[in-house]
């Protein structure tokens, strides 16, 4: 666990979160999983509980979690992580955006930074995170997903996987295939950054896989034919002509 010692600041929920020192945090070499998702999904909702359980498993493994610091699935991420990381080995980070509605910091964030604009906040997510988990959400979550995907596509940052959790993302990806890919506006290789999963076990298999690659300062790379079973299970392959799925050969 990194020693990110700064004077605590109120996060608006009565809890005292320490101020995040991003540059100091980047020097720790910790493995961090970003969780993006809706602020509107409440505790007790099936999706909230799913993301809580996913974040708890991340905490059990000693991986850091990075969320937007707010309510909804962001809270599920920080709260679940706190439940899993009982020993305090990892850090729960919140990158909070100042909004006129909806966004207040949740009380489960340990280290926090507030932002007035989205661009600086997104850049900080990109710097800190090794893996991006996209959970159900609205316009903000879609912005975070496509922003991350584009930076990877144009190689403005090193390879980092995007894990899409939930049926809505599978449908969105098929929309991208049906239009952008079929019309030649993107390449089939752009999908090497994107992994579609349908449950927490599949998401955790990927997170563990990439932690083994880059958890100690190494570089991540796409799953290839040497890891065929994992790829066939959760990573659709598409050709660049008609957007249809391609069967991998043994």
N, C-alpha and C positions, 0 to 999 in steps of 0.2 A: 504493500500500500504506500502510495506516495505521501510524503510529508508536505502538503500544500498549505502551510500555516500562514493564515492571514487573519486579521481581526474579524470576528463574526459580524454579519449584517442581517437585519431582519428580512425575511423573505415574504413578508406580507401575510403570513399565516400564523404568526406567533412563534414560529420556530426560528432558531438562529442558525442560518447557513453561513459557512465561511466564504469569503470572497475568493473566487477562482483566479489564480495566477496562471494564465494560459501558457506563457513561455516556460515557466517552471514546470508545469504539468507535462509539456511536450518532451522535456528532458528525462522523464521518469522511465520511458519505454513501456509503460503499462498498455495492456491490450484493452481496447474500448469498443463497446458495442453501442451504436446510436439506435434509438428507438423513436421513430416518427409516427404520429397518429393523432386521431381526433381529440379535441378538448371537450367534446360534447357527450361522450359515452360515459355513463355513470357507473359507480360501484354497484355490483349486483347484476349488471348486464353480462351476458355470456362472453362477449368479446373482451370486456374489461377483465373478467376472471381469467380468460385465456392468456392475455398479455401479462397479467400479474404472475401467473404460473411460469411463463417464459422468462420473465425478468428474475424471478426467484431462482430458477435454474442457472441463469447467468451469474447471479450473486454467489450461489453455492460453488461455482467453478472458480471464483475469485477474479472474474473479469469485471472491469469497470462498466458502468452504464452511463450513457449521455442522452438526456431527453431535453425537450423544450421547457421543462421545469413547471409546466402548468397543470391544469386539472385533466380529467378524462384519462385517455390512454397514456399520457405523459405521467400522470400520477400513478397509474398502474405500474408503469415501468420503474419509477423510483421506489414505490412502496414494496413491490415484489422483490426488488433487488435488496432492500433493507431486510426483508424477511429471510432471504437466502444467505445473506452475508452476515450471519450472527457474530462471527469472529472479527468483523471489521477489517478484513484483508483488502477489500476493494473500495472504490469510490463511486458515489452516486452524484452525478453532475447534472445541473440544470442550467440551460442557456435560455433565459427568460426574455420574452419580447414584451415591450410596453404597448398595450392595446386599450382602446376606450371601452371594450367589452370583453367578456369571456375569460381573459387570461389573468389569473392570479397564481402566484407561486404555490406549489404544494409543500406540505410540511415534511416531506421525506427526502428533500434535497440536502446533500452534505456540503457541496461546493457549488457556488452560483455566480453567474454573471448576467447583468441586465443589459439589454440592447434597445436602442431607440429605432433602429431600422433593420429590415430583414437581411439586407445584403451582408452586413458585417456579421450578423448572427450565423447565417448560412456558411460564410467563410470559416468561422470558428468551428462549426460542426465538421467541415471538411478537414480541417487541420487535426482535430482531436481523434476522429473516429477511424477504426480499422475495418469495421463492418457496419453496414447500414441495414436496419430492419424496418421495413415499411409496413405498418399495420393499417387497418381501415381508417379512412379519414376523408376530409373534404378538400377544398381548394388549397388550403395551406399545406396539407400533407402531399397533395399532388405536385405543388410547387417544389417541395423538398425532394420528392422523388425525381422529377424531371431535371431539376438543377443538378443533382448528384450525377444522374445518368449522362447529362451533356458534358460535364467536366471530365468524366471518364472517357466518353466518346472521343473528345478532342485532345485527350491526354494532357489535361492541365493538372492532373494529379496521378500518382501511381495507382496500379490496379487495386481496387477495393470492391468487394462484392456487395451487391444490393439484393437483399432477401425480401421477397414480397409475400406477406402473410395474409391470406384471405381471398375469398372467391372474387371479390370486386377487382382485384389486381389481375387475376387471370383473364377476366373478361376485357380489361383495359389493354392488356398485352395483345390479345387477339385482335382488338380494334387497330392497334399499331401495325400488326402484321397485315391485316386486310387492306389498309390504306397506305401508310408510309412505306412499308417494306415492298408491297406489291408494285407501288408506283416508282420504286427505285430511289426514294428520298432518304432512306437509311440502308445500311448494309446488314447482312445476316450476322456478321461478326460483332455488331453492336449488342447482340443478345448475350454475348459471353459475359457481360457484366451483371446480368439479371437472372435470378433464380426464383422460381415459383414454388412455394410450399403450401401445403394444405393443413398442416398441424405443427405443434410445437416440437415433436420429435424430429421431424424433417428439418425444421429451422435450426435446432440445436446440433444436429449432425453436421450441417454446413458450418455453423459457428465454430464448432470444435475442429473441423477440418481446416478452416482458415487460421485458427489460433495455432495449430501445429505448424502451419507454413510461416506465419509472420508474427507469432506471439513474442518472440525474443529478438525482434528487430530485423527479421528476415523479410523477404518480399513475397506478397501473395501473387498467385497467377490463376487463371481459369482452370476449372476441373477439366481434365482431358481424358483420352481414351484409356489411360492407365488406371483411371478410377471410374471405369465404365458403369459399374453397378450403381454408384451414387448418382452419376449423371443421368442414367436412364430413368432412375426413379423420380427425379425432381427437376431436371433441367431439359426442357424441350429444345430440340435442335430444328432449325428452320433453314430451308434453302432460300436463295435470293431471287427466285423467279416468281413463284406463285404463292409464297407464304405458307405452304403446307409443311406439316411436321415431317421430318426425315427420320427413318428408322436407322439407328446405329447398327453396324454389322459387328459380329463377334470377331 
